Structures are given as structure tokens and as C-alpha cells.
């Protein structure tokens, strides 16, 4: 890192859209940070699985939850909800969906480089 940088999600470097969802990517300091906006009714299994073509989400995530509620089910059956202010760490192998009528918005510091990327 040779210089200070400031970027804003209002002007992302890349945007990926998929059914009921949007991913905004910023490249900064050699890293990629993603902001995901998942609308009510979004579920990984129906919105992203057709793009990823895997049984479950294989991207690991380290994320800060800004708004809305995201329910996560790990492949081992463990389930929990991530709410505003929560920080979650998800290894590969999970499904997730929006709970309620508010979009789930979170910032992910890991795992978004190839997320919902068409091959």
C-alpha cells in the first residue's frame, strides 16, 4: 500500500445484478469489498445458484450487516439470523435468504470477488 485511498459505494468499480439482488464491488488497497443488497424474497438457492451452479454457496464470507435480516443455513444444518450491527463469518457451504419486508444490506470483506459472476 503506497497511498491513501477513499472510494464510495455510490460509484462502485463493478455491479452485478441477479434476481432480487445486486452486488456492488469496490477495489481498494489490493482488496475487493462488496456491498450486497438483497430484496425481500431473495434466496441464494433461487437467485444465485443458477449462476454459481453449485449445491450451496461456496464463497466464504466475512460481513457486516447494515440493515434487514438474513437467515443463514449451513450445510451441516446449523441456522441463525444476521441482523443490523452483526458481524458474521461464514465458511463455504451455506444457503441464505431475506426474512421480512426490508432489504438485507451488508458489506462483505471476503468472498465477493467471484460471487454471482457469470462464467
N, C-alpha and C positions, 0 to 999 in steps of 0.2 A: 504494500500500500504506500504509494508515493504522495498522494494528495487527498485533501478533504473533498467529499462529495455530498451533495444533497439531491435527492430525487423525490418525486411525488407520484402517488398512485393515480392522480388526475391525468398524468401524462406517462402511462406505462410504456416500456420498451416493446411489449408484446401483449396481445389479448387473445385468449382462446375462449370461444363460446361453444356451448353444448346445451342440450335440452334442460331448461330451468336453471342454468348456471353459467357463470362467467369467471374466468381466471385472468387476473392482471399481473404481469410479471415485470419486475424491475431488476436490472443487473447493476450491481454496485459493489465496489471493492472486491471484485473477483467472485462474488456470490450472486445467487439468484433468489429473490424474495418474492413470494406470491401472495396476492390478496384474492381470496375466493369469495364470491357472492352466490349463495345457493338460495333459490326462491322456494317458497312453500311447495311441497310436492316433489322436490328434488330428492333423488336417491342414487347413490353410486351405481347400484346394480342395474338401474334402468337408464341413467343419464350418461354414465361414463364407461360402463362395462362394454357396450358395443364398440367403443373406440379402443379401449385397452385390450380387449379380447383375452382377459384373464378371469379365473374363477372369482377372485376377490381383488381388492385394491392392493397392489404390490408396492406402492410408493410408501416409504416411511415418512412420517410427518412429525414436526416439532412446531406447534402452532399456538398462537394467542387468539382467543375467541373474543371478538369485538361486540357482536350482537346476535340475537336469536339463539336457538337451541339446536344442537346437533347430537343425534343419538348415534352411538358407535357400537357395533357388534364385531368383536374379534372372531377369527376363525375357530378359536378354542371355546367359543360360546360366551365369553365374558362380555357384558354390556354395561355401558354407562352413558350419561349425558354430559356434554360440554356446554357450559353457559358463559355469558359475558363475564370477562375477568379471569376465566380459567386459562391455564396453560396445559396443553396435552402433548404427550409423546406417544406416537402410535408406530409400532413396528409394522412391517409388511403383513398382509393377511387380514383384511377387515372390510366391512361394508359400513355405510353411514347414510343417514337420511335426516332431513329437516323435520323438526317437531313443531307443530303450531303454525300460526299465520304470519310470523315475522321471518324475513330472510335471515339465514345464518351467514354471518360475515366473520372471516378470520384471516389472520396473517400467518403464513407458513414460512418458516426459515429453513426448511429442509424438504425435499421430496417433490417439488413442483417443476423441476426442470423438464421432465418428460410427461407430466400429468396431463391427461386429455389431449395428447399430441397425436395427430393423425400420422400414421406411418406411410 
